[in-house]
Amino acid sequence: MAKKRKIQPVAGVENISAERLAALHEAKPVAGIPDPGRWLVVEYQPAALFSLKISLATSSVGKTLVIPTPYSIKMAFVDAAFRAGLSDVECADFLRSLVNLDVRIAPPEAACVTHTFIKVRQESRDADPLKPYTPNIAYREIVHHHGIWQWAFDLGAGDDTLAERLVLIAPHVSYIGKRGSFVQFCGFSRRTELGPNFTQPVQNEKPWTPPERLHIVALDDFGKEADMETLSSYTDRTPKRDKHRRFVDVIVPLGLVNTGPGFSEYRAK
């Protein structure tokens, strides 16, 4: 039996945060990105329709989220890390460094969700080897975004190595969510603060300024024990909720403004 590798905690985040934040507010480049600020903002242009099923969706009823989740963004970066030339060990270490990384998303100001029924072929319940699949129909939703996506990464939760890896890997990210939801890298910037056009977790104990239009949805993220051995698509291990994967109620700065028989329209203003 293979020996189970012990998951090491992300070291030093609590100890270096204050010092790290002070350094990030100095007017000097971090990972080659100028301007002060703790938030590394990466811009992407959607190059295809977007789709990412909500966690409660079934295979037949594929209701989609309007934005990617922090979990899907982090996994997209881990996937791109292999294509960027990082070794298996470096990719596993990179995944662990993303556990405490706060990710915020600023969607384009307009999104239109198309509701469709499509023909699919599903595995047959009969044990007939000559007819392994049978025709069926399934409900699917796809999103058209008009504008630029901005993904913000809190560099205060890591060190310069994490920042350098994010800058190295970001241009290699080519899709997010369902395969075929292609994006095109546009550029970097750094900011000291994020506006209400970015997602923010629901924090009832703290004051917050709501965006003009919004909806609240549970988005998944890495849990404290997330690791490559468990989250890999090629493992027999099953991720556990609140250990490897957690859900956070998030304010999304897009509100429903119009609906019809086959569409739903969301806008920021």
MIRO-699648 format. One line per field, with one value per residue: residue number from 1; x, y, z of N, C-alpha, C in turn. Coordinates in steps of 0.02 Angstrom, whole numbers, plus 50000, padded with zeros to 5 digits. Layout:
# residues N
n: NUM_...
n.x: X_...
n.y: Y_...
n.z: Z_...
ca.x: X_...
ca.y: Y_...
ca.z: Z_...
c.x: X_...
c.y: Y_...
c.z: Z_...
***
This chain:
# residues 269
n: 1_2_3_4_5_6_7_8_9_10_11_12_13_14_15_16_17_18_19_20_21_22_23_24_25_26_27_28_29_30_31_32_33_34_35_36_37_38_39_40_41_42_43_44_45_46_47_48_49_50_51_52_53_54_55_56_57_58_59_60_61_62_63_64_65_66_67_68_69_70_71_72_73_74_75_76_77_78_79_80_81_82_83_84_85_86_87_88_89_90_91_92_93_94_95_96_97_98_99_100_101_102_103_104_105_106_107_108_109_110_111_112_113_114_115_116_117_118_119_120_121_122_123_124_125_126_127_128_129_130_131_132_133_134_135_136_137_138_139_140_141_142_143_144_145_146_147_148_149_150_151_152_153_154_155_156_157_158_159_160_161_162_163_164_165_166_167_168_169_170_171_172_173_174_175_176_177_178_179_180_181_182_183_184_185_186_187_188_189_190_191_192_193_194_195_196_197_198_199_200_201_202_203_204_205_206_207_208_209_210_211_212_213_214_215_216_217_218_219_220_221_222_223_224_225_226_227_228_229_230_231_232_233_234_235_236_237_238_239_240_241_242_243_244_245_246_247_248_249_250_251_252_253_254_255_256_257_258_259_260_261_262_263_264_265_266_267_268_269
n.x: 50043_50028_50112_50028_50044_50085_49991_50056_50038_50004_50140_50185_50096_50014_50112_50187_50102_50074_50199_50218_50111_50143_50259_50205_50136_50230_50311_50368_50414_50333_50364_50393_50287_50235_50190_50111_50022_49917_49840_49848_49794_49725_49684_49563_49498_49344_49332_49243_49082_49030_49021_48980_48931_48823_48851_48747_48686_48623_48670_48579_48513_48587_48613_48692_48824_48853_48977_49151_49212_49314_49378_49377_49456_49579_49609_49619_49736_49826_49821_49871_49998_50071_50084_50159_50283_50320_50376_50310_50320_50336_50214_50125_50165_50135_49994_49962_50004_49903_49796_49763_49746_49658_49536_49459_49327_49292_49163_49117_49010_48890_48792_48723_48619_48587_48455_48444_48391_48469_48521_48584_48693_48679_48749_48689_48566_48542_48618_48674_48801_48808_48735_48785_48756_48617_48499_48453_48384_48446_48453_48534_48635_48713_48830_48846_48968_48993_49126_49269_49346_49405_49520_49566_49703_49754_49903_49953_49935_50036_50207_50349_50381_50259_50193_50276_50254_50117_50118_50197_50118_49990_49972_49963_49841_49701_49568_49417_49313_49192_49262_49310_49262_49336_49467_49560_49716_49750_49823_49916_49895_49918_49835_49786_49664_49503_49359_49175_49140_49197_49181_49132_49145_49003_48987_48920_48953_49030_49035_48981_48982_48856_48851_48774_48684_48652_48676_48670_48769_48826_48993_49125_49284_49458_49485_49559_49638_49665_49749_49863_49858_49730_49641_49670_49622_49653_49652_49602_49548_49423_49370_49331_49200_49225_49351_49437_49373_49277_49130_49076_48970_48941_48941_48890_48922_48817_48655_48492_48400_48314_48208_48161_48077_48187_48303_48407_48448_48584_48649_48770_48737
n.y: 49940_50109_50240_50367_50534_50662_50808_50964_51115_51280_51375_51507_51610_51683_51745_51825_51914_52051_52113_52082_52147_52280_52291_52271_52387_52478_52578_52489_52366_52204_52042_52090_52172_52335_52478_52512_52400_52271_52186_52083_52103_52018_52023_51958_51920_51859_51730_51642_51564_51551_51426_51349_51233_51245_51183_51101_51057_50933_50798_50803_50923_51063_51193_51351_51446_51625_51679_51626_51518_51539_51416_51355_51445_51436_51301_51308_51382_51293_51188_51258_51279_51162_51165_51278_51237_51199_51079_50919_50915_51051_51099_51037_51098_51230_51222_51201_51324_51405_51388_51476_51590_51732_51758_51868_51917_52020_52039_52067_52208_52166_52021_51882_51746_51600_51487_51321_51168_51018_50883_50733_50593_50461_50346_50183_50101_49971_49809_49789_49762_49802_49916_50034_50167_50280_50389_50551_50699_50854_50989_51141_51284_51429_51564_51727_51847_52019_52110_52132_52014_52025_51960_51956_51934_51909_51961_51972_51855_51769_51738_51810_51710_51646_51755_51773_51652_51661_51768_51712_51603_51649_51700_51579_51523_51466_51430_51427_51353_51253_51146_51225_51348_51471_51590_51742_51802_51967_52062_52133_52214_52311_52342_52440_52437_52361_52392_52405_52333_52211_52041_51997_51919_51871_51956_51972_52026_52135_52303_52344_52399_52385_52336_52418_52333_52162_51986_51846_51705_51538_51502_51390_51348_51316_51201_51188_51074_51046_50967_50907_50769_50734_50818_50797_50743_50615_50531_50413_50458_50542_50706_50796_50889_51047_51010_50979_51055_51199_51302_51466_51600_51725_51893_51942_52061_52080_52097_52027_52085_52065_51943_51801_51678_51601_51655_51747_51904_51991_52131_52256_52386
n.z: 50000_49956_50037_50121_50084_50195_50221_50216_50308_50241_50250_50361_50323_50411_50488_50402_50343_50384_50366_50233_50169_50194_50117_49991_49969_49939_49815_49710_49589_49584_49546_49422_49390_49390_49497_49654_49767_49834_49761_49623_49465_49332_49163_49051_48891_48846_48730_48681_48711_48882_49009_49160_49266_49407_49575_49617_49505_49390_49276_49175_49187_49164_49236_49235_49313_49315_49320_49331_49463_49613_49636_49508_49437_49504_49478_49340_49329_49388_49296_49184_49231_49210_49072_49062_49095_49224_49344_49403_49542_49572_49524_49611_49730_49695_49687_49823_49873_49830_49914_50024_49952_49910_49789_49679_49568_49431_49329_49154_49107_49057_49030_48949_48967_48884_48867_48829_48748_48709_48602_48666_48699_48806_48925_48912_49014_48996_48977_48851_48744_48613_48603_48680_48709_48721_48640_48704_48783_48849_48965_48946_48988_48925_48926_48864_48871_48869_48852_48963_49070_49238_49347_49512_49619_49784_49834_49960_50027_50000_49946_49856_49765_49737_49675_49563_49497_49468_49377_49276_49235_49202_49064_48998_49025_48947_48943_49043_49164_49085_48960_48811_48839_48799_48833_48812_48855_48915_48993_49136_49297_49449_49604_49745_49808_49783_49684_49695_49584_49585_49642_49810_49970_50069_50213_50355_50477_50453_50389_50222_50053_49941_49768_49624_49555_49592_49631_49741_49768_49799_49788_49745_49821_49859_49991_50157_50158_50028_49894_49767_49748_49785_49715_49582_49418_49391_49499_49626_49739_49837_49843_49992_50064_50139_50178_50066_49976_49981_50008_49977_50013_49898_49841_49687_49565_49467_49407_49381_49244_49140_49067_48966_48861_48820_48873_48992_49053_49121_49207_49259_49287
ca.x: 50000_50068_50110_49992_50086_50055_49979_50087_50002_50037_50183_50204_50050_49993_50169_50217_50050_50083_50261_50207_50065_50181_50304_50166_50112_50286_50310_50419_50383_50330_50362_50398_50227_50246_50137_50099_49957_49918_49800_49870_49734_49739_49627_49552_49444_49309_49336_49190_49029_49052_48975_49007_48872_48821_48868_48687_48659_48629_48695_48525_48493_48650_48607_48760_48842_48867_49049_49190_49222_49385_49404_49390_49512_49641_49624_49642_49806_49866_49824_49917_50066_50105_50101_50210_50348_50335_50380_50255_50328_50323_50142_50092_50180_50096_49925_49958_50012_49841_49743_49744_49745_49592_49525_49398_49312_49252_49137_49095_48950_48830_48796_48660_48618_48542_48429_48435_48387_48511_48522_48644_48692_48697_48764_48628_48558_48540_48684_48684_48864_48800_48701_48809_48729_48550_48486_48414_48390_48471_48447_48599_48638_48777_48832_48885_48992_49013_49176_49331_49349_49463_49529_49612_49735_49782_49972_49970_49928_50092_50273_50369_50380_50190_50180_50312_50221_50054_50135_50222_50067_49928_49964_49952_49772_49665_49496_49395_49247_49185_49309_49281_49248_49403_49482_49624_49751_49756_49874_49920_49901_49913_49791_49785_49595_49456_49294_49115_49130_49225_49145_49154_49108_48952_49014_48868_48980_49068_48998_49002_48944_48833_48851_48709_48645_48689_48644_48713_48773_48880_49048_49172_49354_49499_49483_49625_49677_49669_49814_49862_49840_49657_49603_49688_49572_49677_49658_49544_49525_49363_49375_49280_49177_49254_49421_49472_49332_49229_49084_49070_48918_48977_48902_48910_48898_48774_48586_48445_48362_48266_48203_48117_48070_48250_48363_48407_48497_48613_48688_48799_48705
ca.y: 50000_50170_50281_50429_50593_50709_50875_51016_51179_51335_51402_51576_51661_51728_51782_51873_51955_52123_52135_52074_52201_52343_52290_52276_52456_52519_52590_52451_52309_52137_51995_52129_52213_52398_52510_52480_52369_52201_52147_52072_52098_51990_52034_51909_51932_51797_51716_51594_51564_51525_51382_51315_51212_51253_51120_51060_51038_50863_50790_50819_50993_51097_51265_51378_51508_51680_51692_51569_51515_51538_51348_51343_51488_51407_51239_51328_51402_51233_51155_51296_51274_51107_51187_51331_51206_51180_51007_50892_50936_51123_51109_51018_51152_51288_51212_51213_51396_51439_51373_51536_51647_51760_51774_51906_51920_52076_52018_52121_52242_52135_51949_51853_51674_51567_51424_51278_51095_50989_50810_50702_50520_50441_50275_50145_50061_49901_49778_49769_49791_49830_49980_50062_50234_50292_50460_50585_50771_50883_51061_51173_51357_51457_51635_51773_51905_52075_52150_52102_51985_52042_51915_51988_51887_51945_51942_51972_51787_51728_51770_51829_51651_51639_51809_51759_51597_51686_51808_51666_51555_51682_51701_51511_51504_51474_51421_51425_51320_51196_51148_51262_51416_51498_51659_51767_51845_52036_52100_52136_52277_52302_52392_52439_52422_52338_52427_52362_52293_52145_51999_52001_51871_51899_51962_52008_52059_52193_52347_52337_52440_52341_52364_52443_52273_52105_51926_51809_51635_51501_51484_51345_51369_51265_51192_51192_51013_51034_50948_50880_50698_50726_50855_50776_50705_50547_50499_50376_50490_50583_50767_50803_50958_51084_50990_50992_51101_51235_51345_51532_51643_51780_51945_51949_52127_52077_52085_52007_52142_52047_51871_51781_51605_51566_51693_51790_51957_52019_52193_52286_52451
ca.z: 50000_49951_50097_50110_50096_50243_50194_50256_50306_50205_50303_50370_50297_50465_50514_50355_50311_50398_50332_50161_50147_50195_50059_49929_49960_49917_49743_49675_49553_49612_49490_49360_49379_49427_49535_49719_49777_49855_49714_49555_49423_49267_49119_48997_48844_48828_48658_48666_48761_48946_49043_49219_49302_49480_49607_49627_49440_49370_49209_49127_49196_49173_49250_49239_49347_49269_49324_49357_49536_49632_49627_49437_49417_49531_49441_49273_49336_49399_49230_49141_49258_49176_49004_49067_49105_49293_49356_49442_49612_49574_49514_49674_49777_49673_49708_49895_49886_49812_49962_50061_49907_49897_49719_49666_49497_49405_49264_49110_49131_49029_49017_48927_48975_48837_48892_48771_48753_48658_48598_48694_48702_48874_48933_48919_49074_48976_48972_48782_48721_48546_48609_48744_48720_48695_48631_48756_48780_48911_48970_48954_48987_48906_48941_48822_48908_48826_48888_48988_49137_49279_49404_49559_49665_49841_49843_50030_50054_49978_49941_49788_49723_49713_49628_49501_49463_49440_49318_49225_49213_49179_48991_48973_49038_48884_48952_49112_49168_49039_48904_48755_48861_48789_48851_48785_48902_48892_49027_49209_49333_49521_49636_49818_49829_49730_49687_49700_49523_49599_49690_49879_50010_50113_50281_50391_50536_50432_50342_50153_50006_49887_49700_49601_49544_49618_49654_49788_49749_49832_49742_49777_49827_49889_50063_50189_50145_49956_49870_49700_49749_49794_49665_49515_49381_49381_49564_49650_49801_49831_49883_50043_50075_50195_50186_50003_49936_50023_49973_50008_49985_49868_49807_49618_49544_49408_49427_49328_49221_49088_49054_48913_48857_48809_48893_49051_49044_49182_49197_49318_49299
c.x: 50044_50059_50077_50037_50050_50049_50009_50046_50040_50075_50188_50156_50030_50050_50193_50166_50063_50144_50252_50164_50101_50227_50265_50141_50169_50285_50369_50387_50384_50319_50361_50338_50233_50183_50126_50031_49962_49882_49832_49808_49755_49676_49624_49492_49409_49310_49285_49137_49054_48998_49011_48948_48879_48830_48807_48657_48670_48656_48643_48504_48555_48643_48677_48765_48855_48941_49086_49197_49297_49416_49422_49448_49578_49659_49647_49715_49851_49875_49874_49989_50105_50127_50153_50279_50366_50334_50320_50259_50313_50248_50104_50104_50141_50023_49916_49964_49949_49786_49718_49739_49673_49588_49458_49389_49270_49227_49125_49028_48886_48842_48726_48665_48566_48521_48413_48424_48426_48504_48588_48638_48719_48709_48700_48626_48555_48611_48698_48748_48859_48765_48722_48780_48660_48540_48443_48419_48413_48463_48516_48591_48709_48773_48874_48903_49015_49062_49234_49319_49411_49464_49582_49637_49768_49853_49994_49967_49986_50157_50288_50368_50310_50173_50213_50279_50155_50067_50159_50165_50008_49921_49950_49881_49731_49590_49481_49326_49245_49234_49275_49262_49314_49408_49550_49655_49762_49810_49867_49914_49900_49872_49795_49717_49555_49389_49236_49100_49162_49180_49173_49114_49056_48979_48966_48895_49019_49026_49025_48956_48921_48839_48780_48661_48686_48645_48694_48710_48831_48932_49098_49243_49392_49487_49553_49668_49682_49740_49807_49838_49765_49618_49619_49632_49590_49687_49595_49515_49465_49372_49316_49263_49206_49326_49461_49436_49281_49187_49074_49015_48951_48927_48930_48881_48863_48704_48542_48401_48308_48266_48154_48113_48137_48311_48351_48463_48518_48653_48714_48765_48638
c.y: 50062_50212_50348_50489_50641_50778_50926_51080_51230_51376_51478_51629_51710_51772_51836_51921_52030_52150_52133_52131_52268_52347_52300_52347_52504_52524_52555_52389_52245_52090_52031_52173_52276_52421_52474_52447_52295_52156_52144_52059_52074_51998_51982_51931_51865_51788_51665_51600_51528_51479_51348_51297_51226_51185_51074_51037_50963_50859_50808_50892_51033_51172_51293_51437_51562_51696_51629_51573_51520_51469_51336_51385_51458_51342_51254_51349_51342_51194_51191_51292_51217_51129_51243_51303_51189_51105_50984_50915_51010_51137_51092_51071_51216_51282_51226_51287_51435_51431_51435_51598_51669_51781_51810_51913_51982_52055_52078_52149_52212_52062_51924_51777_51646_51500_51379_51205_51066_50913_50784_50626_50500_50365_50237_50107_49987_49874_49753_49801_49821_49898_50013_50130_50239_50367_50488_50660_50797_50959_51091_51249_51378_51533_51672_51834_51958_52119_52108_52073_52010_51994_51945_51936_51928_51921_51943_51903_51742_51768_51788_51769_51639_51693_51796_51703_51619_51725_51764_51626_51589_51684_51632_51487_51518_51461_51416_51395_51260_51203_51179_51332_51455_51572_51677_51816_51914_52076_52099_52208_52261_52358_52384_52420_52399_52373_52378_52322_52224_52107_52010_51951_51906_51897_52005_52047_52122_52237_52338_52379_52396_52375_52383_52385_52213_52043_51888_51736_51603_51479_51439_51371_51310_51261_51189_51131_50997_51018_50914_50808_50687_50760_50836_50735_50632_50509_50461_50408_50536_50646_50773_50877_50984_51061_51006_51044_51133_51282_51410_51571_51709_51828_51955_52014_52127_52060_52068_52066_52124_51971_51858_51706_51569_51603_51727_51840_51986_52081_52219_52351_52454
c.z: 50000_50014_50081_50129_50143_50212_50241_50252_50266_50256_50301_50346_50351_50489_50467_50327_50322_50362_50256_50134_50145_50134_49994_49916_49942_49841_49709_49644_49595_49554_49423_49346_49421_49464_49602_49721_49791_49805_49646_49512_49354_49224_49064_48955_48830_48752_48636_48720_48824_48975_49102_49263_49377_49512_49615_49561_49427_49299_49157_49130_49214_49182_49265_49287_49294_49267_49344_49432_49552_49623_49553_49411_49441_49493_49370_49276_49349_49334_49184_49166_49225_49107_49005_49083_49176_49300_49397_49515_49619_49566_49578_49727_49760_49694_49782_49911_49869_49864_49997_50018_49894_49823_49711_49590_49481_49336_49219_49132_49104_49015_48999_48929_48927_48865_48832_48792_48695_48659_48624_48688_48770_48876_48949_48985_49059_48967_48902_48756_48651_48547_48675_48760_48688_48688_48687_48743_48849_48907_48983_48952_48968_48912_48890_48863_48858_48866_48911_49058_49173_49339_49449_49610_49721_49855_49915_50062_50033_49976_49869_49740_49694_49662_49561_49462_49432_49375_49260_49194_49180_49103_48961_48985_48975_48889_49026_49114_49123_48981_48843_48773_48860_48809_48822_48835_48873_48928_49102_49233_49407_49551_49711_49845_49768_49740_49692_49637_49529_49648_49760_49920_50054_50184_50322_50450_50518_50385_50271_50110_49948_49820_49680_49588_49567_49623_49697_49771_49786_49780_49779_49773_49856_49964_50091_50174_50070_49935_49802_49699_49754_49738_49594_49483_49375_49447_49582_49713_49787_49873_49932_50054_50140_50211_50123_49961_49983_49981_50013_49974_49962_49835_49738_49591_49476_49432_49368_49309_49171_49079_48997_48910_48850_48831_48960_49042_49111_49164_49264_49337_49264
***
